[in-house]
């Protein structure tokens, strides 16, 4: 790992952390970037999790300091997510680089469209009664969420927010506190799977985590919301370019 490569990883990490705060979808940049740096797809996927885990642990601490922490519901939803993430991570490791890159290419475009359209704004909150039927539904949904998160991860936060909006009756602040906890827990189990299979580049992973943290701090302190529009334009161009390149890699 040369200094130039470290700088590239740090810079993209900063951009991803900033984008995660303003628009979401930072993994649409970091995962392809690691692949373009000649990491095998499975190793790039595993390495990307280090930054995701660091970012969500930081977010959990922030929510707890603000007195927002629904640990019972978070643990309940994390259990199926962990089971799903283990299966998804194993599948990601077993796929060939070519097949994974093409799947990622398609997913990137789909997630980008979702981020731009923001379908979650069409969902309204419901009553918070947690019936047995609703618990079974959430268990199944988060099993699938965990599988997707273990497989690729990019854009999974949007699905979590939509499902919790439809089922819990909580506002977005409390929903996000649940989201970061769930993602952190299943990401940890996913990292273990990639680690056991020797699919993590710790040098890139730690530099990327540092970059994400710096970008998130910059983004959270930015009061210029009009910058979000510019971020979305840059994301569209960058993600489409990387998606096409991944398809033909």
N, C-alpha and C positions, 0 to 999 in steps of 0.2 A: 504494500500500500504506500504509494508515493505521497509527498506533500500536496501535489496538485490534486490527486484524487481525494485526499482528506479535505481539501478546501472545497471541492465540488460537492462532496457529501454534506459538509457543514452548511454551505450556502443553500443547497436545495432543502436541507432540514429546516433552516430558518424560514425559507419561503413557505414550506409546508405547515410549520407551526403558526405562522401568520395567517395563512389561508384557513386553517382549521378554526381559528377564532372568528374570522370575518365571514367565511362562506361555508367551510367544511369540505372534506374530501382531500386532505393533504396527502393521503396514501396514493392518490392517483398520480402524484408526482414522484414520491420517494421509491415506490416499488419498481416502476419501470427504470428509474435512474440507476438503481442497484443492478438491474439486469443489464443495462447498457454499459456498466462498468465491468462487464464480463463475469459477474457472479452467476453460477447456475441458478435457474429459476427458484428451485426449492430453497437454496441458501439465501437468495435475495428475500424471499418470502419470510423465512425465519428471522433474518437480520432486521427486517423492518419492524418486527414485533418488539424489539428492545425499546425503540423510541415510543411506540404506542403505549407500552406498559409504563414507561417513565412519565409520559404526559398525563395518563389517567390517574396514576398514583398522586401526582401533584394536584390534580383536580379534586380528587377525593378529600385530600387534606384541606383544600380551600373550602369545600362544602361543609366539612365537619366543623371547621373554625367558624362558619357562619350559622351553625346550629341546624344544618339540614342533613339528616342521615337516617334513612328508612331501612335499617339493617335487616329486619325480619323479611320484608318483601324482597330486598336486594339479594339476600342469601337464597331465598326460595327460587327466584328467577335465575340465579347464577348456577344452580345445580344442573338443570338441563342444558344450559349454555356450555358448561364445562364438558359434559358428555358429548355434545354435538361438536365442540371445537376439537376434541381429540380425534374424532372420526374425520372431520374436515381436514385437519392438519396431515393425517396419515395419507389421505387421498392426494393432497397437494404434493407430498413428497414422492409418491409413487408415479405420478404422471410424468411423461417425457417433457423436456423443456419446450419443444415445439408446440405440443398440445396445450400446455399451460399458458404459454405466451399468447396463443390465439384466443383462448378463453378469456384471459385477462384483457386482451384488446377489445373484445366485445363488451365485457363488463364495464370497462372504463367509459366507453361511449354511453352506455345505459345509465350508469351512475351520474355522469356529467349532466345528462338530460334531466335526471331527477333533481340534482342540485339546483339547476337553473329554473326548472318549473316549480319546485318546492311544493309538492302535493300535500305535505303535512299541513299546510295552511287551510286546506279544505276540510280538515277533520275537526270536529267539535268535541269538547270534553263531555264525559258522561258521568253518571253517578258513581260514587266510589265503592258501592256494595260489592264485596269480593265473594261471589257465590262459588260453590263447588264447580259448577259448569265453567265459570270464568277461569278458575284456577287450572282446570284441566286444559282449557284452550291455551292459556298462557304457557303452561308447561310444554305443550307441543310446539307452539310458536317459537319459544326460546331454545328448544332443541334444534330447530331449523336455523335460527339466528346464530347459534353457536357453531353449527356446521359451516355456514357461510363465512362466519368470522374466522374460523380455523383454516378455511380453504383460501380465501383471498383478503377479507377484512374491509376493503375499500367501500365506503358508503353504508356500512352496517348501522351506523348511528342513526341514519334517517329512518330505517325500518324500526329500530327500537323506540324512537320518539313517537312514530305514528301508532305503534301498537299500544304503548303505555298511555297515549292520549285517548285512545278509544276505550281503554279498559279501567283505568285507575281514577279518573276524575281529578288528577293533580294538575297543577300549572307547570309550565315549561321548566321553571327553575328546579322544582322537585323532581320532575321527570329526568332532567339532565343529571341530577345527583344520583339517581338510580342507574342511568345509562353508563356513567363513567365507572361506577363500582362493578357492574356486570362485565363491561368490556375488560377492565383490569383483571378480574378473576379468571375469565376464560382465556385471556391473552397469556396469563401466567402458565396455565395448563398447556396451551398451545406451544409456548416456548420450550417447555419440558420435552414435548414430542420432537420438536426440531432439534433440540440440544442432544437428545439421545441418539438421533440419527446424524449427528455432526453436521447440521445444516444452519449454523449461525456463524457469521463473521463478526467477532466481538469488536474488532477495531472500527469497522464501518458502523456497527450498531451503536457503540457508545458515542461516536462523533455525531451520528444522526440524532441521537437522543439529546445531545447538547444543543444542536441546531434547532430542533423542535422546541425545546424549552425557551431558547432565546427568542425565537419567532413568536411563540405564544405570549411572552411577556410584552414584546413590542406591539402585537396585535391587541392585547387586552388594554393597553394604555393609549391606544389610538382612539381618539374621539371623533375622527373624521369619517363618518359613515358613508359619505359619498365615494370613499375609496373602495367600498365593496363592489361597486359596479365595475371599476377598473380591474379589480382582482378577478372577477368572473370572466371578463373578456380575455385576460391573460391565460386563465385556466382553460378556456375553450380552445384557444390556439395551441397551447402547450399539450393538452391531453389528446387532442385530435392528431397532432403530429406524432406523439409517442405511440398512440394506438395504431396508426398506420405502420409505423416502423416496427412495432412488436409483431404485427401480423406477418410481415415479410422477413423477420429475423431468422 
